[in-house]
Amino acid sequence: MNHVIIFAHPQQSLNQTLLDLVVSTLLNNGHKVTVRDVYALGFSPELTIAEKAAIKCGDVPIAIQREQTLIQQADVLTFIFPIWWTGLPAMLKKICRTRRLF
């Protein structure tokens, strides 16, 4: 199976340990794994004025298209992130709310 893991934690942590364990377990069982670390990618959840204008015209930026394609091709989509104050980290909230990827 093709697994895409969305990882959202800015530093070494328990979440990093969990990510490493999940990835190694999946690989050892013959699965394809792609990890997308939103912090390491330098992904900005904020749309620029130019990006907003382009999207209104139907032109989705290449970086967003690339991530959307990975997600569409996934058999399994896994999110690994800390629960901060009973919710998603701000980075992940903004990505979901602005519909940059999903």
N, C-alpha and C positions, 0 to 999 in steps of 0.2 A: 504494500500500500504506500501511497505517497502522502507523507505527513508534512504539513507546514506548521511550524511553531512560531507564534508571535510572542516575543519575550520583551517585557517592559520593566526593567529595573536598572537604575543608573549606576549601581556599584556591585561589588562582590557581596554575596549574601546567601542566605538559605535558598532563595529562588535560583541563584546560579547553580548551586549544588543540585537542586531538583532538575533544572534544565539539563545539566550534564548527565544525570542518571537516566532521565527520559530518553535523551538522544542515544546514549550508549546501549540502552536496552532495546530500543527500536532497531538500531543498526545491527546489533547482534542477532536479531530475529529476522533480518533480511528486508527490512523496510527502507524506503528512500526517505530521507529527512532533510528538510530545508528550514533553517532557523533564521528568522528575521528579527534582529535586535533593534528596536526602534531608536534606542539611544545611540548605539554604535553606528547606525546608518546616518545619524545626524538628521533624522527625519523631522521636519517641522510641521506640526499639525495646523499651523496658521496658513491660510491661503493668501498669497499676495494679490494685489489689485490686478496685476497682469494675469495671474492664474484664474482669478474669478471671471475676468472678461473672456479668457480663452474657453473656459468650461461652459460659459453661457452660449458660446458659438459652437459648442460640441467638440472642442479640442482639449482632450484630457492630457495633462503633462506626462511626458515619457516615464518619469519616476513613478507616478501613480499608476500608469498603465502596467508597468512591470510588476508592481506589487499586486494589482488586481488579477493579473494573469496567473501569478503563483497561487493566489487564493482560489481562483476558479479551477485550477488543475489539481488542487488538493483533494484527496479522499477523506482526510481527517485534518481539521483545523484545531489547534490547541493553543490556548493562551496561558502563559505563565507570568504572573505578576503578583506583587504584594497587595494585600488588602490594607488600604490606608483609610482609617476612619470610616470603615464599613463600605468602602467603594473602590473604584478603579483609581490608579494613579492619574494625575492630571494629564500626562502625555497621552495615555490611552483613552481617556474621556474625550479629549479634544479630537483625536483621530476618529473616534466613533461618531461624535456629534457633527463634525464637519463633513462626514461621509467621504473622507479622503480615500479610504480603502474599501469600505463595506457598503 
